Amino acid sequence: MTSTAPATTAPIDPPPVLRETHPPLKGIDGWLQADVTSLEELRGKVVIVEFWTFGCYNCKNRLPYTQDIYAAYRDQGLEIVGIHSPEFAYEKEVDAIVEALDRLGVSWPVVLDTDRRTFREWQGSPAYWPRTYLLDHLGRVRFDHIGEGAYKALEDTVVALLAEVP
């Protein structure tokens, strides 16, 4: 699991800007567990954007690490937006998604991307589950990782980006 120890005072090199603006949410079917309706409403926060689907083995393996990072840094300005982009028909049912959120302990806002339009907009082809992006407080993409792993790199980048927030 990730470390939840306080960040060290050693300087961290700023993570590179991979994209000046994040792609749009395209053709979404709504939000679950959210008071927001756009990524723009989260400007000023550091945001993990994670593409996943509840039936994906690798996505489920990643969740405990995402949960640890959220627990450690949420009060410092971190938010997570899960973009649920189903691979199979049974993963498109809203009731099944809601049940999975509860069963899997997903407590952050989730975008319903039923037709995977946002999935393709952000990733092109081929596209992957899970895929994790990190947006800085200005909405720039500063981290991109496909699959499981890179948990320390993600956490280190979260810490560095939170330090940039005015």
C-alpha positions as CSV (number, residue, x, y, z in Angstrom):
1,M,0.0,0.0,0.0
2,T,1.1,3.6,-0.3
3,S,2.7,5.5,2.4
4,T,0.6,7.9,4.3
5,A,3.5,9.5,6.2
6,P,3.8,13.3,5.9
7,A,5.7,14.5,2.9
8,T,9.3,15.2,3.5
9,T,10.7,18.8,3.2
10,A,13.2,17.8,0.5
11,P,12.4,19.7,-2.7
12,I,10.7,17.6,-5.4
13,D,11.3,18.4,-9.1
14,P,8.1,19.8,-10.6
15,P,6.4,17.1,-12.7
16,P,6.4,17.9,-16.4
17,V,3.3,19.3,-18.1
18,L,2.2,16.5,-20.5
19,R,-0.8,18.5,-21.8
20,E,-1.7,22.1,-21.3
21,T,-5.4,21.3,-21.1
22,H,-7.1,18.1,-20.3
23,P,-9.5,16.7,-22.9
24,P,-13.2,17.3,-22.4
25,L,-15.8,14.9,-20.9
26,K,-17.6,13.9,-24.0
27,G,-21.1,12.3,-24.2
28,I,-21.3,11.4,-20.5
29,D,-24.5,10.1,-19.0
30,G,-24.2,11.8,-15.6
31,W,-22.3,11.7,-12.4
32,L,-22.7,9.5,-9.3
33,Q,-21.6,10.5,-5.7
34,A,-20.9,14.1,-6.9
35,D,-21.9,17.7,-6.2
36,V,-20.0,18.7,-9.4
37,T,-20.9,18.2,-13.0
38,S,-17.6,19.1,-14.7
39,L,-13.9,18.9,-14.2
40,E,-13.8,22.7,-14.6
41,E,-15.7,23.0,-11.3
42,L,-12.7,21.3,-9.6
43,R,-10.2,23.9,-10.8
44,G,-8.0,24.9,-7.9
45,K,-7.7,21.3,-6.7
46,V,-5.3,18.5,-7.7
47,V,-7.4,15.8,-9.4
48,I,-6.8,12.2,-10.1
49,V,-8.8,11.1,-13.2
50,E,-9.0,7.3,-13.3
51,F,-10.6,5.4,-16.2
52,W,-11.9,2.1,-14.9
53,T,-14.8,-0.3,-15.0
54,F,-16.0,-2.4,-12.1
55,G,-15.6,-5.8,-13.9
56,C,-11.9,-5.1,-14.7
57,Y,-9.5,-7.3,-12.6
58,N,-6.6,-4.7,-12.8
59,C,-9.0,-1.8,-12.0
60,K,-10.1,-3.6,-8.8
61,N,-6.5,-4.3,-7.9
62,R,-5.6,-0.6,-8.2
63,L,-8.5,0.7,-6.0
64,P,-6.9,0.1,-2.6
65,Y,-3.9,2.3,-3.6
66,T,-6.2,5.0,-4.9
67,Q,-8.2,4.8,-1.7
68,D,-5.0,5.2,0.4
69,I,-3.9,8.2,-1.6
70,Y,-7.3,9.8,-1.3
71,A,-7.5,9.2,2.4
72,A,-4.0,10.7,2.9
73,Y,-4.4,13.9,0.8
74,R,-8.1,14.7,0.4
75,D,-8.1,17.2,3.2
76,Q,-5.1,18.9,1.5
77,G,-7.0,19.6,-1.8
78,L,-6.9,16.3,-3.7
79,E,-10.0,15.1,-5.5
80,I,-10.6,11.9,-7.5
81,V,-12.9,11.5,-10.5
82,G,-13.5,8.0,-11.6
83,I,-14.6,7.7,-15.2
84,H,-16.6,4.5,-15.4
85,S,-16.2,3.3,-19.0
86,P,-17.8,-0.2,-19.3
87,E,-16.3,-2.9,-21.4
88,F,-19.3,-5.3,-21.2
89,A,-23.1,-4.8,-21.3
90,Y,-23.6,-5.8,-17.6
91,E,-21.2,-3.0,-16.6
92,K,-23.5,-0.4,-18.2
93,E,-26.4,-0.9,-15.7
94,V,-26.5,2.0,-13.3
95,D,-27.8,-0.1,-10.4
96,A,-24.9,-2.5,-10.9
97,I,-22.4,0.4,-10.9
98,V,-23.9,1.8,-7.7
99,E,-23.7,-1.6,-6.0
100,A,-20.1,-2.0,-7.2
101,L,-19.2,1.5,-5.8
102,D,-20.5,0.4,-2.4
103,R,-18.9,-3.1,-2.5
104,L,-15.5,-1.8,-3.7
105,G,-15.4,1.2,-1.3
106,V,-15.3,3.9,-4.1
107,S,-16.2,7.1,-2.3
108,W,-15.3,9.7,-4.9
109,P,-17.3,11.2,-7.8
110,V,-17.8,8.9,-10.7
111,V,-18.6,9.9,-14.3
112,L,-20.8,7.6,-16.3
113,D,-19.2,7.2,-19.7
114,T,-21.5,4.4,-21.0
115,D,-20.6,4.7,-24.7
116,R,-16.8,5.2,-23.9
117,R,-16.8,8.5,-25.8
118,T,-14.7,10.2,-23.1
119,F,-12.6,7.1,-22.8
120,R,-11.7,7.4,-26.5
121,E,-11.4,11.2,-26.4
122,W,-8.7,11.1,-23.7
123,Q,-6.9,8.0,-24.8
124,G,-7.3,7.6,-28.5
125,S,-6.7,4.0,-29.8
126,P,-5.8,1.7,-28.3
127,A,-7.3,2.7,-24.9
128,Y,-6.8,0.9,-21.6
129,W,-8.3,0.1,-18.2
130,P,-7.2,1.3,-15.8
131,R,-5.6,4.5,-16.9
132,T,-4.7,7.2,-14.4
133,Y,-4.1,10.8,-15.1
134,L,-3.3,13.6,-12.6
135,L,-4.4,17.2,-13.2
136,D,-2.8,20.1,-11.5
137,H,-4.8,23.0,-10.0
138,L,-4.9,24.7,-13.4
139,G,-6.3,21.6,-15.2
140,R,-3.1,20.6,-16.9
141,V,-2.2,16.9,-17.3
142,R,0.9,16.2,-15.2
143,F,0.9,12.4,-14.9
144,D,-0.3,9.5,-17.1
145,H,0.0,5.8,-16.3
146,I,-1.6,2.8,-17.9
147,G,-2.4,-0.3,-15.7
148,E,-1.5,-1.2,-12.2
149,G,1.6,0.1,-10.5
150,A,3.4,3.4,-10.3
151,Y,1.7,4.0,-6.9
152,K,4.7,5.8,-5.4
153,A,5.2,7.9,-8.5
154,L,1.5,8.9,-8.4
155,E,1.7,9.8,-4.7
156,D,5.0,11.7,-5.2
157,T,3.3,13.6,-8.0
158,V,0.3,14.4,-5.9
159,V,2.5,15.8,-3.1
160,A,4.5,17.9,-5.6
161,L,1.3,19.3,-7.2
162,L,-0.4,20.0,-3.9
163,A,2.7,22.1,-3.0
164,E,2.1,24.2,-6.2
165,V,-1.4,25.2,-5.2
166,P,-1.5,28.8,-4.2
